[in-house]
Amino acid sequence: MKFVDEAEINVHAGNGGNGCASFRREKFIPFGGPDGGDGGAGGSVFLQSDENLNTLVDFRHQRVYRAGRGENGMSRQMHGKAGDDLTIRVPVGTVVINVDTNEIIGDLTEHGQRLKVAQGGDGGLGNIHFKSSTNRAPRKATTGFPGDARELRLELKLLADVGLLGFPNAGKSTFIRAVSAATPRVADYPFTTLHPNLGVVRIDTDQSFVVADIPGLIEGAADGAGLGIQFLKHVARTSLLLHLVDMAPLDGETDPVAQVKAIEAELKQFDPGLLKRPRWLVLNKADLLPEEDRQKAAKDIVKRLKWKGPWFLVSAIGREGTWPICLEAQKFFDEAKRELREAKEQEEG
């Protein structure tokens, strides 16, 4: 697969340097006393999101990352140099999970966002810290503390505004070709799409949104069947779902209504909250039906589904009816932005 959306890595923060136990030994200073310096702190490990990256494939080749170790303390009260921090670049949309506890450490959703995933160890203390009125010549110094070591799982979730749902061969790749400049592979057999494709739909100079062509789901996807489970997680990032259905299956036996309900069941099993997300029904491949029968067949599907939301009749391959969907989607996002802006103004006011 070209698109790698999950990887596991080991990160090791630097150990702290050891403290130094030494004494001043200078001519004419017979009672110089302790002068051992502290060890330097170990470097920490950070993850930083970068919008120029779109895959985790690099982490398949390098799995272990180490920050710099702190230098040991030295005589003359000289402290050791701190170890260098290590910054690992990851794509925007990366979720960081601790493998041992399955705890989500962080979610990098903005460009330049930094997340500390392993803390460097503190440096040890030199013997200068242990002198007292009763112990003028302490020979004690402490060793540096070890840095954190963690095994992390990185999961990349697509940051798209619109997610395309549907069974294989529903026409999702053709639809994204029709509305954007993306050119995903298209063929007349299932599972043509093996990795998600992103396309930018540009309505006007300052009006655009991102569409994600998510690989087709099959029944049992939420339990791990097919490719679907690997990409169901991407649906969670989208604000609007377009549910594409082949309204004129070539075999004549496939029921579009049953396919819609099957995918709804998979969404519910994976995350019940996904069914509450705005979802529009797109009845595709209308060009395969006689023009006088299209509306009747579409209304029959909508009626049997008891569909209450918006629905559209399109032919993605002929680019018929696709542009009105884009315009309505842009209105949807503009309205959402306006409501968010007004809510912030009320909070500040």
N, C-alpha and C positions, 0 to 999 in steps of 0.2 A: 504494500500500500504506500502511496506517495505521502499521504497525510498521516502523520504520527501524532496522536493526541494523548498518549499516556506513556510515562517513563518513570523509572525508579532510580534514584541516585543516593549516594552516601556522602554526607558533608561532615567535615572534621574541622572544628575551630582550632586555632593554635593554642598550644599549652603555654602557660606563663613561664618566664625565665626564673631560675633559682636565685635566691638572695645570696649575697656574698659575705663571708666571715673573714675580715682582714683587719689589720691594725696599722696605724701610722708608724713608719719606721724611717724617721728623718734624723739627720745629724742635729744634735743639740736639743732634740725634743724627746727626752727619755720617757715621758709618760704621754705618748701620743693618743692612746685610746683607740677604740674601735672606729673604723671608717668604711665598713662594707656597705655597698649600695644595694638597692632593691632590684629584683628582676623585672623585666618589661612584661607588660600584659600581652597575651596572645591575640592574634587577629581574629575577628569575627567573620562569619559568612553571611552574605546578603544575597537576596534575589531581587533583581530589578527588571521591571517590565519594559519591553521595547516594541514599539509598534512596527518596526521594520522586520520583525521575526513573525513567522506564521506557522511554525512547526516545532515539535520537540525532537526531531530526528537526531540532532547532535548528541542528545543524551543517551542514544542507543550505542554510541561509540565510546563515550567517556562517562563513566559512572561514579568515579571517586573524585572529590574536590576537597582540597586542604588549604586552609589559611596559614599565614606565616606564624612561626613560633616566636615568642618573646626572647630577647637576649638575656643572658645571665647578668646579675649585678657585678660591679667591679669595685676595686679598691678606690680610695679617695672619694668615697661617697658618690660614685658615679652609677647612676641607674642604667639598667639595660634598655636597649631600644625596643619599643613595642613592635609586635609582629604586624605585618601588612594584612589589612582586611582583604577578603576575596569577594568580588561582586560577580554574580552569575546572571547573565542576561537570559530572560525567558519571554515568550510572546505575551502580549496583552490578553487577558482572559484565563490566565493560568491559576488553577487552584492548587494549593500546597497542603499535603496531608502527611501527618506523622504515621508511618507504617506500623509502628509498634502499638500505638494507642488508637489509631484510626481517627485521630482528632484533626480537624481542619485548622491549620496554623494561620492561614491567610488566603486572601483572594485578590489577585492583582488585576484590577479592572481598568486602570488608567495608565497612560504612557508615563514612564519615569518613576512610577511608584516603587518604593523600596521596602523590603521586608527582611528583618533579621531572623535567620533560621537557626543559627548556632552562635552562642556567645563564647568569646575567647576567655581563656583562663586568666585569673589575676596572677601577677608576679609575686614571687616569694619576698620575704622581708630580709634585709641585711642585718648584720649584728649591731648596727648603730641603734636599732630600735630597742635593744634589750639591755642597754647599759642602765645602771641605777647606782644609787649611793652605796649599795651593798655588793654590787657586781660591776666592778670597774672594767673588767676585761671579759665581756661575754664572748663565748665562742659559738654561740647559737645563731643559726640562720635557717630560714624555712625554704622549702622547695616550692616551685611554682605550682599553681593549681591546673589540673587538666582542662582543656576546652571541651565544649559540648560535641558529641558525636551523634548524628541522627541519620536514620534511613528515611528518605522522603519519597512520596509518590506525587508526581506532577501530573495533573489532568488539565488538558486544554479544552475549554468550552468556547465555541464560536461566539463572537460578539456581533450578532446580526439583529436587525430590527424585525425582519420577517423570516419565518421558517416555513419551508414547504414540506408538507406531510403527504404521504400517499404510499400505496403499494408499489412494488416495482412495475415499471411500464405505465404508470399513471400519467406520465408526461411532464414530470418535474424539471428534468434537464432541458427539455424543449421549451418549457415556460420561461426558465431563467435566461435562455438564449434569446427569447423573444423580447424580453423587457430590459435586458442589460447587455453590456459588452462581453460578458462571460461566455466562454465557449466550451462548456463541458461536453464530454463524449456522449453521443446519442446513438442508440441502436435498438433493434426491434426484439431484444431478448432481455429477460430479467437481470437485475444486478449489474447493469452497465455502469452505474455510478458506484464506485468503491470507496470514494472519499468525498467529504463535503466540498461543495464549490460555493464561492462567494461572488455575488454580482452586485454592482452599484447601479441603482435605478435613479437616473437624474431627471427630475421633473422640470426644474428651472435652474437658474444660475446658483441660487443659494438654497435650493430644495432638492434633497436626495435622501435615499435610505438604502440600507444593505439587505440583500436577500440571500438566504442560505439554502442551497439545494442539498437537503439531507438525504442520504441513501435510503432506499425503500425499506419499509418495515414489513415483517411477516408475522403471522400469528405465533406467539411464543417468544417474541423478541425480548420482552421484559424478563423472561426466564433464561435468556442467553441464546436463543435460536437465531440463526442467520447473522447478519451484520448489524441488525437494528440496535441491540443493546449497547453497542459501542458508541452509538450516536444519539440515543435518546436523551443523553445528558445535555446535548447541544440545544435541544428544544427549550430547556429551562432559561436560556439567555434571551430568547426572542420575546418581543412585545406583542406580536401579532402572528397568528398561524394561518396559513392558507392550506386548506385540506383539498388536495387535488384528487379527483375521481375520474376514472375512465368510464364514461357514461355509455360507451358502445363497445364492450369487449368483443374481440374477434371470435372467441370460441362460442359466444352466444349462450353460455351456461353460467358465467360468472355474474353474480348479482352485485351491482354497485352499492346497494344499501347494506348488504352483508359486509362488504369491504370497509365501509365507513365505520360500522359498529365494531368490527374487529380491531381497527386501529384505536378507536376510542377505548376499548377494553385494555389494550396495551398501555395507553397513556395513563389510564386510571390505576393500573397495577404498578407502573413505574413511579408515578407521583400524582395522586388524586387532584392536586392543585392545578395541574396542567389543563384539565377539562374546564376550569373556570377562566382560563385565559381567553381573550378575544380570538375567535376562530371563524373564518369565513369559508364557505363551501364553494369550490370551483369545479364545475362540471366540464371536464375537458373532452376533446376529440369530438366536438359537435359536428365537424365536417364529415364524419363517417355516417351520419344520418341524413336522410332527405330533409331539405330545409323546412318543409311543412310539418315534419314530425319532431323537430328539435325541441320546441317549447313544450309540447305535450309530454315528451319523455322526461324533460328536466323537471317539470312541475310534478310529475308522478313520483320521481325520486325524492323530491323535497317533501311531498306529502307523506310518503311512507316513512321517511326519517323523522317526521314531525319537527322539521328544522325551523327554528325561530330566528336565527341570525341571518346576516346578509348572504346571498348566494349569487353566483355569476355563471353564465353560459359562455364558454370560450372554445376557440380552436387555436391552441398554442402554436401549432406548426404553421398555420396560416396567419397568425398574429391577429386573429379576430377576437375582439372583446378583451384583450389583455391590457390595453392602455387605460380603459375606464377603471380597472382594478387598481392600477398604479396611482391614478388620480385620487381614488377613494382612500387608498392606504396613506397617501401624503396628507390628506385632510385629517385622517385619524391621528397621525403623529403630530401635526400642527396643533390640533386640539389638545392633545395630551401635554405638549410643551406649554401651551397657554395656561392650562389648568395648574401645572406645576409652578409656573411663574407667578400666577396669582396667589397660590398657596404660600409661596415664599414671601411675597410682599405683605400678606396678612400677618405672617409670623414676625416679620421685621417691624411692621407698623404697630 
